[in-house]
Amino acid sequence: MDAYRRYGPALLRKAKRMLHNTTDAEDVVQGLFVDLLQSGGAAGPDSAQLELGYLYRAVTHRCLNLLRDARNRQRLLDQRETPAAAARTTCEQRAIDLDLLLKLCAQLDALSSEILVYRFIDDMTQDEIAELTGYSRKTVGKRLDEARAAVRLLHGGGEA
């Protein structure tokens, strides 16, 4: 593949800088080109449409996803290693949290509900949510404030 020979080394350097791991960087870059080959499309993976900017963005997103997945995997493993009593409490608390989240989603609009899921189920930061949804971080913060106000209403005006 001509695009791989032309852009592969630059993409690999970028992935190595982000991941600090040569093996993972190679997997990310090769995975990108395998996906491009499989998708093929009418233009094909060697077409002029494959610009370095597009490939840089694609590698960046794949590296970020890999880092986020590793962080979430570690968080889940850390939760598994808690004692059984703490795990039961966490499970019960999660059920209560999920119930509250469902009640909130019924009261809020679709965007606020989506933001709540990203924040409290997917454990994403406001910056990550803003990047994912395309809204500003300030908009995400305002939507979360609306959710807090709705929680106060559900609890009869008490502290959220």
N, C-alpha and C positions, 0 to 999 in steps of 0.2 A: 504494500500500500504506500503510495507516494506521499500522502499526507503524514503518515506515521514517520517515515524517514525524514521528512522535512521539519515537522513540528515536534516529534516525540522527545528529542533531547531537551528542548526548552520546557515542555510540559512536565517532564520528569524532574527537572531542577526545581520548578515551582512546587510540585507536589512534595518533594523532599524537604523544601524549606518549611512547608506548612505542617507536615506530619512528623518530621524528624525521624523517619524510618524508611529506609530504602525499599524494603520489601513491600510495605504498604503503598508507597508511592508508585512502584512499578505496577502493582495490582490496579490502582486507580486509573493510571494512564492506559494500561492495556484493556481494562474493562470498558473505558470510554470508546476506544477504537473497535472493540468487539461489538459493542452496542451499535456503533455507527455502521459497521459492516452488516450486521443482522437487519438493521432497519432499511438499509440500502436506498429505498425510495427511488423516485424517478431519476434524480440527479446522481445518485451514487455517492459513496463516501470519498471519492477522490475529486469531486467536483470543486469548482472555484468557490462554491458557497461555504466551504470549510475554511473560514478565516481564523487567523491566530487568536483574535479577540474572542470569538465564539468558543474556541477550544480552551482558552484560558479560563473563561467563565465556567465552562462545564467542569473542568478539573477542580476549580475552586469550590464549586458546589458539592462535588463528590468528596473532596477532602473534608469540608465542613460537616457533611453528613456522616462520614466515617468517624470524625472526632466526637460529634454529638452522640452517635450510637455507642461509642466506647464509653463515654461519660454516663449515659443512661444505663448501660449494661453494668457498669461498676456500681452505680447507685442501687440498682435492683439486687445485685449480689450482696451489697452491704445490708440491705433490708432483710434478705434471707438469713443472714447470719445472726439476727437478733434472737434472744431467748423466746421460747414458745409463748409465755404470758404476754410479752411485749408484742409479739406477732399477732396474737388475738386482739389486743387493744388496737393495734394498727388496722387490722382488718375491720373491726367494728367501727373505728373512726372513719375509715375510708367509705364504709357503707353509709354512714351519716353524711359525710361530705358529698358523696355522690347523690344522695337524696336531696340535699340542699341545692346542689348544682342543677339537678333536674327541675326543681321548683323555680329556681332563678331563670333558667332557660325558657320556661313557660311564660315568664313575665317580661323578658327582654326581647329586643329585636334580634334578627339573625346574626348581624355582625357582632353584637355584644356577646351573644351565646357562643359564637365561634371563638372569640377572644378568650372567654372564660375556659373553654375546653383546652385551648392551647396553653393557657397559664396554669390551670390547676390539674389537668389530666396529663398533658404532655410535659409539664414542668418547664416551659420555655420562658425566657426572660422577655421583658417588654420590647427590647431591641430586636430579638429574634422574631417575635410576633409581628412587629412593624415591618420587618424585611419580608416575611412570608406573605402578609396580607397586602402589602403595598401602601398601607396607611402610615402616617407619621407616628413616632413614638408618643407624642403628646395626645394624639387621638386614641391610641391604645390605652394610655393612662386614664383619659377621661372615661372611656368605656368601662374600665375596671372600677373607677370611682362610682359610676352609675350602679354597678353591680353591688358595691359596698352599701350604697344607699338602699338598694332593694333588700339586702340582707337585714339592714336595720329595720325596715318596714315589716319584714317577716318575723322579726323578734320583738315586735311591738315598740319600736323606737329606741331600743336599748343600744348598747355599744356593739359594733360589728366585729 
